[in-house]
Amino acid sequence: MSGGFSRVGEVQMRWIFLSLIFCNVLYFGWQQWLQFQDAPSVQYYQSSDTVRGAPKVKLLSESKRPLVALPNQTIVVDVAPSRLPPKSPALSRSSVCQVLGPFLERSKAQLLYSELEVDGIVSALLEKEVVVESKYWVYLPPLSTKEGALKQLKGLQSKKIDSFLISRGELKNGISLGIFSSADSANGLLVRLEATGIGASVKKTDKFETQFWIRVEENSLSGKAKILYQERIEQLSGIKVAQSAC
């Protein structure tokens, strides 16, 4: 009797085990079906003119997911026209000018400008401040009193160092050690002074000059106006002619 119950129990356990396996298979299939439903739709386009062996092209609609190209595959993304950078227009003739100068006297520049205006040539009179010369002043900073500055000056002169007392200006009661036209010369003196234990400074001073230039639009140089313009240019001496954007 106990043997019969044992066989019945074995059969029941076997059916329970098979039922669990079957349920797991169904659950796995259901999960795969859900993932397939969630996958984004992709459309492929083929052209009859596609060359055999050429890379495939996949057209994707706008998506927030990152785009990753597979081997032998090119991803094409639609870009709105408003997001494209504007094209740079080519430099037209009307945006090119000739610049004449420099004139050191305003009256001479004004005369040529007036003549060009009579000839029908579009031009403009320009005034610029230009650095024509730079100086490098080596000095010792000012002291609070003139007596202290004179004492410092005597000490330098006793060492055979060329030096002078600065009697006015923002460096009053300072010591001038030399003025140079190049930065290299000034720096060379600084190195020599530092070797003797003297710490000096350098101040750059610029000399400015007012120059006058005339800017001429090239699109106004045609026909008779161009001939008159060339004649006036040939009469000028020491004047440069350069081309630049207007």
Helices and strands as residue ranges (DSSP letters): H 2-38, E 43-44, E 56-60, E 73-77, G 81-83, G 93-95, E 96-103, H 106-118, E 123-140, H 146-158, E 164-165, E 175-180, H 183-195, E 201-217, G 218-220, H 224-235, E 240-245
